[in-house]
Amino acid sequence: MGQLAEQTVEQFKEGSRKLASLGSMLISMAGGEPFLRPDLPDIIRAVAGFHLPFVTTNGSFVTRELARELFDAGLWGVSVSLDYADPKRHDKARGTKGGFDQAVVALEHFSRSRRYPWQRVNLLCVLLHDNLDQMEELIRLAAKLDAYFMVQPYSNRKTGSDRFRYVEGPVSPRLLELRRKYPNFLSNPYFLRNFDRYLDGGVPNCRAGHAFFNIDSVGDISICVEQRDRPVANLYRHSPQQIVDALRAGSIGNTCTDCWYNCRGEVECLYSAGSLIKSLPTLFFDRGRPNGNGPKSGCVPRYEQRGGPHP
């Protein structure tokens, strides 16, 4: 059977309007690689009419003109993936010659193309088995590029292998130390504090289906990105109430502890009063972007839309 066609721009408009009946959401678009869609600005414009669109990319195909067009279309924020401060190590790990330079140039384009101070640019790093020593230099690189820094731990759900999992002992104290030292380190302290718990067996009580969910490239809905092979509803065939009911039912008995991604941990931290207070400076004020023009307003993310693995 042939592969189903991806959603059209008109479907994005229809789906965004339908989800808006549940409230405005942070809609995170990832892949694969979102920039393979030549109509990405139109998609962003369709989503931005109702929600806060966010894109995650490896930096491929980003030009200054396209970055400006996306922000003009209403892009709320973007994360560019970069795992090593050493270009050779990053390119080898990603299997892409010139990938480091592409990511840095993309960050430069996005940082210089923002129309409004609340439009966010992040350097997103995945904690791997061998890159903790790279974190501080990556944070400094992000600051130099007028960007925030965020980190999330590797999960074997992406590859089926534990080879890249960090196993060298406690990591949370080091990350929290770096966050105290660098104002552009954006990740919530609650999220960082639970890295060791995740690496030592997992963080329980996942709120997939309650605090966030996944929508794939054809509109199928699952409780999270790693369960997209088990959809519970479809954005175009079911009503908003049917979608909510299906997500709630699909989350019953969920005991998964296989990830501690940003789309889980950064959202779940908002359910704790103390962690929510820690997030307020970055949700509503400038925590310390180097040029002082950081986000002045924002929205608590409730749901996340993803079409596949992180880039």
Sequence and secondary structure as in RCSB ss.txt:
>XXXX:A:sequence
MGQLAEQTVEQFKEGSRKLASLGSMLISMAGGEPFLRPDLPDIIRAVAGFHLPFVTTNGSFVTRELARELFDAGL
WGVSVSLDYADPKRHDKARGTKGGFDQAVVALEHFSRSRRYPWQRVNLLCVLLHDNLDQMEELIRLAAKLDAYFM
VQPYSNRKTGSDRFRYVEGPVSPRLLELRRKYPNFLSNPYFLRNFDRYLDGGVPNCRAGHAFFNIDSVGDISICV
EQRDRPVANLYRHSPQQIVDALRAGSIGNTCTDCWYNCRGEVECLYSAGSLIKSLPTLFFDRGRPNGNGPKSGCV
PRYEQRGGPHP
>XXXX:A:secstr
        HHHHHHHHHHHHTT   EEEE SS GGG TTHHHHHHHHHTTSEEEEEE STT  HHHHHHHHHHT 
 EEEEE   SSHHHHHHHHT TTHHHHHHHHHHHHHHH SSTT EEEEEEEE TT GGGHHHHHHHHHHTT EEE
EEE  TTTTS  TTS  SS  HHHHHHHHHH TTB S HHHHHTHHHHHTT      BTTTB EE TTSEEESSG
GGTTS  EETTTS HHHHHHHHHHHHTT    S   HHHHHHHGGGSHHHHHHHHHHHHS S  TTS        
       SS  
